[in-house]
């Protein structure tokens, strides 16, 4: 019961923070170096989630969704365009420790997509829009 109450409180705080934070990610200023890598992917963490995930119906719908072939080299640049820290993880491929970006920080990760399936992309630290950053998906096939 306590867990249900905690989830409800965190969700309400996240919703209030989202409503008070302003315009969508497309209007934010990206930090220096925040560019899509050649043959790679760009994920922007901001007050509307990862790549405006709030506008894509998360958490009911996965967003962002990255599709790659098995065996592909995957490069993802992650930018924190928000005024608070965010985490970034990809189950099986880039997880196991807390990967935190401070406001304005840019991080690039690379790995080989060696296992087929669907893997969750998510924020690994609690923040005001955490609920909007837990539904990304890497699809390897």
C-alpha positions, -999 to 999 in steps of 0.1 A, spaced: 0 0 0 28 24 9 44 17 -26 11 26 -43 10 59 -23 46 66 -32 41 61 -69 10 83 -68 28 111 -50 58 109 -74 35 109 -104 16 140 -91 48 158 -84 61 150 -118 28 162 -134 29 195 -115 66 200 -124 58 194 -160 29 218 -161 50 245 -145 81 241 -166 71 257 -199 73 250 -236 82 217 -254 118 205 -259 117 217 -295 120 253 -281 149 247 -257 184 257 -264 206 227 -269 239 225 -252 271 229 -272 280 195 -289 244 183 -288 243 170 -324 231 138 -339 261 116 -346 266 104 -382 247 71 -385 236 74 -349 208 87 -327 202 118 -306 183 118 -273 175 152 -257 165 151 -220 144 181 -211 112 190 -193 90 172 -218 109 139 -213 133 122 -237 127 138 -272 94 153 -262 81 119 -250 52 136 -232 38 145 -266 40 109 -277 18 95 -249 43 80 -225 43 59 -204 15 41 -223 34 44 -255 71 38 -259 92 69 -268 118 73 -282 120 41 -302 153 32 -319 154 4 -344 187 -13 -354 198 -45 -370 214 -72 -348 252 -68 -350 250 -31 -357 273 -5 -341 250 18 -322 260 54 -312 237 75 -291 244 111 -281 224 121 -250 221 158 -241 207 174 -209 189 205 -221 170 208 -188 178 227 -156 181 195 -135 202 163 -138 189 133 -157 201 97 -160 204 76 -191 204 38 -194 197 11 -220 189 -23 -205 215 -49 -214 236 -25 -233 243 5 -212 233 -2 -176 245 -14 -143 257 19 -130 241 53 -126 249 74 -157 240 110 -148 241 141 -170 242 175 -153 223 204 -170 241 213 -202 261 181 -203 265 159 -234 274 122 -234 280 98 -263 277 61 -258 285 33 -283 279 -4 -282 273 -34 -305 237 -45 -307 246 -82 -302 213 -95 -288 179 -94 -306 149 -81 -287 134 -50 -272 153 -32 -245 142 -3 -223 157 32 -226 152 51 -194 163 77 -169 182 61 -141 177 89 -114 145 103 -99 137 138 -113 106 159 -118 98 144 -152 111 109 -144 77 93 -153 82 107 -189 117 92 -192 111 55 -185 94 43 -217 121 45 -244 128 14 -264 158 0 -284 145 -27 -308 172 -50 -322 162 -73 -350 
